[in-house]
Amino acid sequence: MMRILVTGGTGLIGSALLKYWRYQHQITVLTRQPVARLQQTASLTYVNTLQQVDFNHLDAVVNLAGEPIANKRWTDKQKQRICDSRWQLTEQLSECIQAAKTPPTCLISGSAVGYYGRQGTEFICEEHSAFYPEFSHDICARWENLALRAGSDKTRVCLLRTGIVLSDQGGALAKMLPAFRFGLGGPIGNGQQYMSWIHIDDIVKLIDFLLQSPTLQGPFNAVAPKAVTNKQFSQALAERLNRPAKLTMPAFMVRLLFGEMADILLYGQRVVPQKALDAGFKFQYPKLPAALADLDL
């Protein structure tokens, strides 16, 4: 049993991770919710500030907190909120880890495949350095750099460059499903942009794998081995729901609706989880049809 601090524990990944670990580890969850309203147990404790956490008595930190990137139109205020929700807490965590005499041995910190910016059809592994300079890269680059400050001979840092997480409990699919259920779904733009995705169970198990692997550190692409185009994704989701997917949303319409945020819908990356595969991690859902079939849609 390890003593683990989790931030973002009420989010899509965090809540699934807590469920997976609830009988295995002693978990402290940093939350903005009133602690009195949350059900604490012998192995699960909630706190509202990092000052309530003794970093000398932690084995690991998992940092998943952050304002959802695609929930709202990217106004200047929203962009700042997206950045601050990631950067400020990550910087504080690194400072707390650095200040500890016996710091946690591992920090697993969130990032995203947006780190690479928009890419074409080239396979993108963790060593790829020809990133496209845009907002998604700027968010992730500073986010990762702040997390890496926690690194030392006592603490290794793993960075989770996460793709689209597929879950029946929310996230990207929750936004797509209404249109697809009514037969109104289909490709976005030309549909040739790649979507790098991962099943919720696989990202939870990947986090656990990184926690249990003391030699692993640095960035890890948290995506399934088989990225698909937006057109292929649309077809697979429509087939899963037994609905057509013939309607296309033109790029100009996407830009009218979403503004600058349209870039993350119209462009993508063909990302591969090379470091996870090389380390021996086994994906339960390496291909999209099986991943969708497992979810209660």
N, C-alpha and C positions, 0 to 999 in steps of 0.2 A: 504494500500500500504506500503510495507516494502522496506527498502534500503539494497540491497544485493550486495556483491562483489562475482563474479564468476570467478574462474580460470579454464582454459581448456574449455573455452566457444566456441571454434571452433571445438572441438572434437565431436565424435559421440553422447555421452550423453549430453555434454554441449550445442551443437547447438539445440538439441531437447528440452532441458530444457529452453533455451532462447525463443524459439518459444512458448512454453507453458505459460511462465511467462510474455510475452512481454507487455500485457495490464494490468497486475496485480500488478507489482512491479517496483520500480526504481532500475535499474540494472547497475552496473559498471563491465566491463569485462576487466580482465588483459590479455593482448595479446602481442605476440612478433611481430605481423604484424604492419606495419606503420599505425598509427592511421588515417592519412590523407586519406588513401584509403578506410576506413571503413565508412559505413553509420550510423551516429549517429542520434538518435531521442530524443524526449523529455524524454523518459523513459529508454534510452539505451546509455551508455557512455563507451568509450574505453580508456584504459590507458596502458602505456608501463612499468610502474614501480610502486611498492607499495608506493613509496614516494609521489605519486600523490593522494593517498587515505587517507582520514581522518577516522581512525578507531573509533574515538569517535562519528561519525555520521553514523555508520552502525548498522543495526539490525541483520544481519546474513552474514556468509561467507560460500560459497560452493566451495570446493577445489577439482577440477577434473583433474588437470594438470598432465601430465606424458607422457614420450616417450612410444609409443605402445610396448608392451612386445613381441609380436610375429611377428613384421614386418621384422626383420632381424636376421640373424644367430648370436648366442651369442658369439661373440668375447669378449675378455677382455675389449676392448674399448667400445663395445656396451652395455655390462653389466654395466659398470660404468656410461654410459649415461642414462640407464634405472633407475639406482639408484639415480643419482644426480638430474634428472629431477623431482623426487618425493620428495626426502629428503630435498634438499636445499630450495625449495619454501615453503614446509610445515613448516620447521623450522623458516623461516622468517615470515610466517603468525602467528605462535604461539607467536613469539617475539612481533610482532605488536599488537596482541590482549592483551598480558600481559601488555604491556606498556600503553595501553589506559586507561584513567580515567573512561570513560563510554564505555566499550567494547561491541562488538556485543553479543547478548544473546545466539547465537548458531553458532557453527562451524560444518558443515557437510563435512567430509573429505573422500576422496577415499581410498579404499583398494581393496582387491580381495580375492576370495575363495582360491587362492594360498597360503594364510596365513596358511592353514591347511596342506600344502604339500600333497604329494600323499597319498590317503587313499583307502580302499577297498570298501566293500558294506555296511558298517555301516552308519547309518544316522548320519550326522554331524550337530549339532546345535551350537549356539554361545558359549555355555559353554564348548565345546570340547577343551581339552588342550593337548591331545596326538598328537601334530603336528609332521610331518615328516621334519627333518632338511635338507632343500635344498634351492636353490637360490630363488625360489618363496616365500618361507616362510621368508627368510632373508630380502627380499625387503619389504614385507608387515609389518613385525614385527617392523622394525625401522620406517617405514612410519607412522604406527599407534601411536607408542610411541611419535614421534615428534608432531603429532596432539594433543595428549592427554595433552601435556604441556600447551595448551591454556585453559584447563579446570579450572574453579574456581566457587565460589558461584554466579558469575555473568554470566558465560559462560558455557553452556553445550556442550559436544562434541559427535557427532554421527559419527560412522565409517561405511562406506559402503563396505562390503565385497562382491564385485560384481562378478557374474558369466559371462558366455558368453552372450553378449547382442545381441539379434536378431533384425536386422533392415534391411530395403531395401535401406538404405543410406550409407552402408559401413560396416566396422567391420568384424567379423569372417565369416559371410555368403558371403561377397563379395569374399573372398578367396576360399570358397568351391564351389560356384555356377558354374564357368566355367567347371570344371570336371563333375559335376553332370548333367549339361545341355547336355553334349555330351555322357551321359551314361557311364562315366568313374569313377563315384563316388562309394564309398563303405566304409566299416569299416576300421579302422586303427588298425594294430596289431591284437589282438584277438577280438577287438570290445566290450569287457566286461567292459572297464573303463567307469565310470560314467561321464556324462556331466551335469553340473549344469548351467542352462540357464535362461534368463529372456527377455521378450518382451520389446522393447524400451519404449513403452507407460507406462508399469508398473514400470520401474525404475524411470522414470520421476515423476510419481505420488507418488512413494514411497519417493522420495526426498522431494516433496511438503508435504507429510504426516508428515515426520519427522520435517520439518520446522514449521508446524502448531501444533505440539504436544509438549508443553513445558515441559512435564515430562519425555520424552524419551531421553536416552543417552546411550553411549557405542556402542559396535559393533552390526551391523545388517547384516544378510545374505541377500544380494540383489539378490535373485534367486527366480524362480517360485517354487511352492510347490512340483512339480513332476519332479525330475531329471530323466534322461533316460540314458541308456548305449549308447556308441558310435554306436553300431550296430542298436539300435532302432532309434537313431537320423538319421543315414544314410538312413534307410528304410523310415522314415517319410518325409525326404527331397526329396527323389527320388519319392515317391508317389505324393508329392505336385507338382513336375515337370513332372509327368507322364513319368518317365525314370526308367530304371533298376538300381540296386545298388549292383551288384554281384562281382565287383572287390574289392579285399582286398589289402591294402598296407602293406606288411610285416614289422615287427618292425625293422629289419636290414636295410631295405630301408629307413625308416623314419629317422633312426640315420645317415645314409650316407648323406641324404639330409639336415638335420637340426642340426646335432651335438647334443650338450647338450640341445638345445631348444626342441628336440624330447620328452623330459620328460613330457612336458605339454600336448602333444598329446597322449602319450602312457599310461599316468596315469591320474587319476581324483579324484573327491570327490563326494559323494552323499550328497549334502548339502540341508538342509531345512531351510526356513525363519521363524524359530520358534518365535523369538521376534516380528517380524512384524505381524504375525498371532495372537499372544497373545494380541497385542496392538489394534487389530481390523482392520488391513489393509486388504482390499479386492482386490485380484488380478483379473484383467480383463481377463488375459490369463494364467490360472493355468496349462493348458495342452498343449503339444507341437503341435498337429495337428491344433488346433484353432489358435495358435500363428503364425504358418507358413501360414495358410490360409489367415490371415489378411494382410500379407506382399505382396508387388507387386514384385513377383519373376519371 
